[in-house]
Structures are given as C-alpha cells and as structure tokens.
Amino acid sequence: MLLAADVGGTKTLLGLFQQAPERPATIEVGEFTTLDYDNVIPMIREFLRAEGVEPRAIAAVTFGVAGAVTDQVARLTNVPWLVDASAISQAANLRHVHILNDLEAMAHSVAVLEPSELKILQHGVAQPGGNAAVIAAGTGLGEAFLHNVDGRFLPGATEAGHADWGARTPREIEMLAALTRVYGRCSVEHVISGPGLVNIYQFTHDAFGSQYLSPAALMPARTCEGVGTVADPADLPATISRSALEGRCARCRESLELFVTAYGAEAGNLALRTVATAGVYVGGGIAPKILPAFDSGRFVDAFRSKEPLSDFVATIPIAVILNPEAGLLGAAVHANASA
C-alpha cells in the first residue's frame, strides 16, 4: 500500500493507493483544511487511524508540497509549516518517505492521465522524444518541466511562480505599475493565481488605495454590483469569475480576460524555456472551473504570441488537466516507483 499527499496552501489531500505497474489504484482519499493543523504529522495520524491502516502496511510515502524542497525538507510558501521527510518518517513510523515540490509531483501524473482527464486547447503535433511542462494556478502559481530522457519523462521542480511577471501590453504595463506600488515588485503569482485574480480585479475597479486591507486579506476596498457582498475573502476569485462569465460586470469581464491572457502568455514562456514539444499541461484548481474563458481563444492566442517563434509554439499541444487530484496521483506514481 502507498501513502501520497498533495499539500496546498488551502487544502491538503491524503490518499491511500494500491501498487500497480503504472498507475496506482486509489483506495481512499481524505481532504483536510491545511491551516487547521500545526503540521502534517497529526494529519497523517488522523487519516491512517480513520482508515484503520497501520504505518507498517505502507510501503512508500511521497508528499507533494507547495514550496521549495532542499535535502528533503520544505518550508511551505503560503503556510507556516516545515515539512521534513526524516521527521515524518520517525514521528509517524513510516518507511521510504519522499518530499517533492507540488508541481513536480503533479508532473509525475502526466504519463498516466487518461484522455478523458484532459481538455485539449491546442492539438499541435506532439513529438514523442520531446520534453513536456506543467503550469498550475490555484492558491499560488507553480511550474514544472519534464525532461525526456531516452523516452521517459523525468520531472523537475521550479519556483517560477515567484519570478518577475512580464507585462506585454500598455494595459498590462499600467497593471504592473499598480501592483508594484502595492507589493514592491510584481511576481508571476501576483497575477496568475486565485489571489492574483483578486489583484487584477482591484486594478480594473480602481480599488487599490488607502482602504486596501493587506495582500493577505485579499479583500478589495469595495466590490462592484456583479460581485456583491462577499463574507469570506477566499470566495472572491470564484465570485469574480462568475460575474465575468455571466456578464454581470464589464470590469469583471476585463479582469478575467487579463487573467486568462497572462496565464496563456506565461504558459507560452514555459513552453519556450523547456522546449516542451511533447505538450504543455495546465493543472490547478482554477482552469477547470473557467473553461469557457479558456475556450474563448485568449489563452491560446497569448500562448502563440511569441514572434519569431509563433509558428513553433503553435505546434505544441496544450491540455487542461481535468482530474482535480492530479497532484495526489502524481505523488502516488512517485511512491509507486520508490516502493
């Protein structure tokens, strides 16, 4: 039996899987609110106890975590946690514990995803010997690459979400200036993420100002009629998206268009940096929820706008990952290979 985890800034998934030659079979998955716990160890104990599983029954463990991993230790970016493979192994009495960056873990799922788990945005012409890449916006923004070595994908982690965001149009340059005034610098994650959509909303609604609470609070100084009253700041990205998709507010529509365009442009940047001729996969919790905005063509147009290599990136397949547990599955795939 395998234990896998996808530890995010908002929620954590823990899963038990049965070993298999390629794709481990799901036995049970538990969902936890990340900040309800001081660290991952009590969460593991609670999950295994609820499922009646003894630690000795677990052959291998892989955790995907939203943060940089050094020597099997990760300090999460948006959560005050330290995740240490050795500490988990000792405290939970588990064997073969590995810590991966969450997008590196998700990248391990790419080779085992079924066609029904993908929404094609650009068919392109996949090169069997080419590299691939994954980009995923949720609470934060993550990116990973898959180097093709002798026909086998070897995933690698990045912290590209914290790199500088590159504005491309006069309107984006205005937004860059506004976000720089608030944050001191503008990272990719400040634009392409759930909180990033809220930042864009505040820009399009002229809501930055003295009443702005804080970047962490995510609550604009005021909301438009399309969004209305929002009790929980965490609900703002979804509410803004609904307002835009349902045509309630022109500025909300512009916010979502700016978001999707920036997302496509960054995915295209990733494709160029990794020469992802085997495909770019869009993961995370946001894309599947706003597929009509992706189908509008803005994402693909921005992805292709890479002169003098526009023709080249037009041949790169692009797909949205529809499986909401792709990160967990990827962690299980890694554990399966480690057992």
C-alpha positions in Angstrom: 0.0 0.0 0.0 1.2 3.6 -0.8 0.5 6.9 1.0 0.5 10.1 -1.0 -0.2 13.7 -0.2 -0.8 16.9 -2.0 -0.2 19.7 0.5 -1.5 23.0 -0.7 -1.9 26.5 0.8 -5.7 26.0 1.2 -6.3 22.2 1.4 -4.4 19.0 1.7 -5.3 15.7 0.2 -4.1 12.5 1.7 -4.6 9.2 -0.3 -4.0 5.5 0.1 -3.2 3.7 -3.2 -2.6 0.1 -4.3 0.7 -0.5 -6.0 0.4 -1.2 -9.8 2.8 -1.5 -12.7 2.0 2.0 -14.0 -1.0 3.9 -12.4 -1.6 3.1 -8.7 -5.2 2.4 -7.9 -7.0 4.7 -5.5 -8.2 3.1 -2.3 -9.3 6.1 -0.2 -8.7 9.9 -0.3 -9.2 12.3 2.6 -9.4 16.1 2.3 -8.2 18.4 5.1 -8.1 22.2 5.6 -4.3 22.8 5.7 -4.3 25.6 8.3 -6.5 23.6 10.7 -3.3 21.7 11.7 0.1 22.8 13.0 1.9 20.5 10.7 1.4 17.4 8.5 2.1 14.7 11.1 -1.1 14.9 13.1 -3.0 15.0 9.8 -1.3 11.7 8.8 -2.0 10.1 12.1 -5.7 11.1 11.9 -6.1 9.8 8.4 -4.4 6.5 8.9 -6.4 6.0 12.2 -9.7 6.8 10.4 -8.9 4.3 7.7 -7.7 1.6 10.1 -4.3 1.4 8.5 -1.1 0.6 10.4 2.0 2.5 9.4 3.9 -0.8 8.8 1.4 -1.6 6.0 2.7 1.4 4.0 5.4 0.5 1.5 6.4 4.1 0.5 5.3 7.7 1.0 5.5 10.7 -1.3 4.3 14.2 -0.4 3.9 17.0 -2.9 4.2 20.3 -1.1 3.7 23.9 -2.2 7.3 25.1 -1.6 10.9 24.7 -2.5 12.5 21.4 -1.3 16.1 21.2 -0.2 17.6 18.0 1.2 14.1 16.5 1.7 13.0 19.5 3.8 10.5 22.1 2.6 9.3 25.4 4.1 5.9 26.0 2.5 5.5 29.3 0.8 2.0 30.3 1.9 1.7 28.1 5.0 3.8 28.4 8.2 4.9 24.8 8.0 8.2 23.0 7.8 7.8 19.6 6.1 10.7 17.3 6.9 10.9 13.7 5.4 13.1 12.4 8.2 10.8 13.9 10.9 7.7 12.4 9.3 9.3 9.0 9.0 10.3 9.0 12.7 7.2 10.5 14.1 4.7 8.6 12.0 6.8 5.4 11.8 6.7 5.4 8.0 9.3 4.0 5.5 10.6 5.4 2.3 9.3 9.0 2.8 10.0 11.4 0.0 9.1 15.2 -0.3 8.6 16.7 -3.7 7.6 20.2 -4.9 3.8 20.0 -5.6 4.2 20.8 -9.3 7.0 18.2 -9.6 4.6 15.7 -8.0 1.8 16.7 -10.5 4.2 16.3 -13.3 4.6 12.6 -12.4 0.9 12.1 -13.2 1.2 13.3 -16.8 2.3 10.0 -18.3 -0.6 8.1 -16.7 -3.5 10.5 -17.3 -6.4 9.2 -19.4 -7.7 11.1 -22.5 -11.0 11.7 -20.5 -9.0 13.6 -17.9 -7.7 16.2 -20.4 -9.4 19.1 -22.2 -7.5 19.9 -25.4 -6.9 23.6 -26.1 -4.4 23.1 -28.9 -3.9 19.7 -30.6 -0.5 20.6 -32.1 1.8 17.8 -33.1 3.3 16.0 -30.1 6.9 14.9 -30.5 7.5 11.5 -28.8 11.0 12.4 -27.9 10.2 15.9 -26.7 10.1 17.5 -23.3 6.8 18.5 -21.6 5.8 21.0 -19.0 3.1 21.7 -16.4 1.8 25.0 -15.1 -0.9 25.3 -12.4 -2.7 28.2 -10.8 -4.5 27.9 -7.6 -3.7 29.5 -4.2 -0.3 30.1 -5.8 1.3 29.5 -9.2 3.5 26.6 -9.9 5.5 25.3 -12.9 7.5 22.1 -13.6 9.3 20.6 -16.5 9.5 17.0 -17.7 12.8 16.3 -19.4 12.5 13.4 -21.9 15.5 11.1 -21.3 15.5 8.0 -23.6 11.7 8.1 -23.9 11.0 8.5 -20.2 9.8 11.8 -18.6 11.9 12.9 -15.6 10.1 15.7 -13.8 11.9 18.6 -12.3 10.8 21.4 -9.9 10.9 25.2 -10.3 10.0 28.2 -8.3 9.0 30.1 -11.4 5.8 31.4 -9.8 8.0 33.8 -7.8 9.9 35.1 -10.8 9.1 38.5 -12.2 5.9 39.0 -14.1 6.5 40.4 -17.6 3.8 42.9 -18.8 3.3 42.8 -22.6 0.7 45.4 -23.5 0.0 49.0 -22.4 -2.9 47.9 -20.2 -0.7 45.3 -18.6 2.1 47.9 -18.0 -0.5 50.0 -16.2 -1.3 47.0 -14.0 2.3 46.2 -13.4 2.8 49.7 -12.1 -0.2 49.4 -9.8 0.9 46.1 -8.4 4.5 47.3 -7.9 3.2 50.1 -5.8 1.4 47.6 -3.6 3.9 44.8 -3.4 7.2 46.4 -4.1 7.7 44.0 -7.0 5.3 42.0 -9.1 5.8 38.3 -9.3 4.0 35.9 -11.7 2.0 34.6 -8.8 0.7 38.2 -8.0 -1.2 38.0 -11.3 -1.7 34.3 -12.1 -3.4 32.7 -9.1 -6.6 33.0 -7.1 -5.2 36.0 -5.2 -3.8 37.2 -8.5 -7.3 37.4 -10.0 -8.3 39.5 -7.0 -5.3 41.8 -7.6 -6.4 42.2 -11.2 -10.0 42.9 -10.1 -8.8 45.6 -7.8 -6.8 47.1 -10.7 -9.7 47.1 -13.1 -12.1 48.5 -10.5 -9.7 51.2 -9.2 -10.0 49.6 -5.8 -6.3 49.9 -4.7 -5.9 52.7 -2.2 -5.9 53.7 1.5 -8.7 51.4 2.4 -6.9 48.4 1.0 -6.6 45.9 3.9 -3.5 43.9 3.0 -2.3 41.4 0.4 -3.0 38.5 2.7 -6.6 39.6 3.4 -7.4 39.6 -0.3 -10.4 41.9 0.3 -10.8 44.9 -2.0 -11.7 48.3 -0.7 -15.1 47.9 -2.3 -16.8 45.4 -4.6 -18.9 46.0 -7.7 -22.6 45.1 -8.2 -21.5 42.0 -10.1 -19.6 40.6 -7.2 -21.8 42.0 -4.4 -21.2 41.2 -0.7 -18.6 38.5 -0.1 -18.3 37.3 3.5 -15.2 35.2 3.0 -12.2 36.7 1.0 -11.4 33.2 -0.2 -14.6 33.2 -2.2 -13.6 36.3 -4.2 -11.9 34.6 -7.1 -14.8 32.3 -7.8 -17.3 35.2 -7.4 -15.3 37.4 -9.7 -15.2 34.6 -12.3 -18.9 34.1 -12.1 -19.6 37.7 -12.5 -17.4 37.8 -15.6 -18.7 34.7 -17.2 -22.3 35.7 -16.6 -21.8 39.2 -18.0 -22.8 40.9 -14.8 -19.9 43.5 -14.9 -17.8 44.7 -17.7 -14.8 45.3 -15.4 -15.1 41.8 -14.0 -15.0 40.6 -17.6 -11.9 42.6 -18.3 -10.3 41.1 -15.1 -10.9 37.6 -16.2 -9.7 38.4 -19.8 -6.5 39.9 -18.4 -6.0 36.8 -16.1 -6.5 34.2 -18.9 -4.3 36.2 -21.3 -1.5 36.4 -18.7 -1.9 32.7 -18.0 -1.6 31.8 -21.7 1.5 34.1 -22.1 3.2 32.5 -19.1 2.4 29.0 -20.4 4.0 30.0 -23.7 7.1 31.3 -21.9 7.3 27.9 -20.1 6.9 26.1 -23.4 9.9 28.1 -24.9 12.1 27.7 -21.8 11.6 23.9 -21.7 11.2 23.3 -25.5 8.0 21.4 -24.5 7.3 19.8 -27.9 5.6 16.9 -26.1 3.0 19.2 -24.7 2.1 21.8 -22.0 -0.4 20.7 -19.3 -2.4 23.3 -17.4 -3.2 22.0 -13.9 -4.5 23.5 -10.7 -8.0 24.2 -9.4 -8.8 27.3 -11.4 -8.6 26.3 -15.1 -11.3 23.6 -15.0 -13.7 26.0 -13.3 -13.4 28.6 -16.0 -13.1 26.5 -19.2 -15.4 28.9 -21.2 -12.8 31.6 -20.7 -10.1 29.3 -21.9 -12.2 28.3 -24.9 -12.6 32.0 -25.9 -9.2 31.7 -27.6 -7.4 34.3 -25.4 -5.3 31.7 -23.7 -4.1 30.1 -26.9 -3.6 33.4 -28.7 -1.3 34.7 -25.9 0.5 31.3 -25.8 1.2 31.6 -29.6 2.2 35.3 -29.5 6.0 34.6 -29.4 7.5 36.1 -32.6 9.7 35.0 -34.1 8.7 31.5 -32.8 4.9 31.8 -33.1 4.8 29.0 -35.7 6.9 26.8 -33.5 4.7 27.2 -30.3 1.6 26.7 -32.5 2.7 23.1 -32.9 2.9 22.4 -29.2 -0.1 20.5 -27.7 -1.9 22.2 -24.8 -4.3 20.5 -22.5 -6.1 21.4 -19.3 -5.9 18.6 -16.6 -9.5 17.9 -15.5 -8.6 15.4 -12.8 -8.8 17.5 -9.5 -6.5 15.0 -7.8 -3.7 15.0 -10.4 -1.2 16.2 -7.8 -2.1 13.5 -5.4 -2.0 10.9 -8.3 1.4 12.1 -9.3 2.7 11.7 -5.7 1.3 8.2 -5.7 3.1 7.4 -9.0 6.4 8.6 -7.5 5.7 6.5 -4.3 4.9 3.5 -6.5 8.3 3.8 -8.2 10.1 4.2 -4.8 8.5 1.2 -3.1 
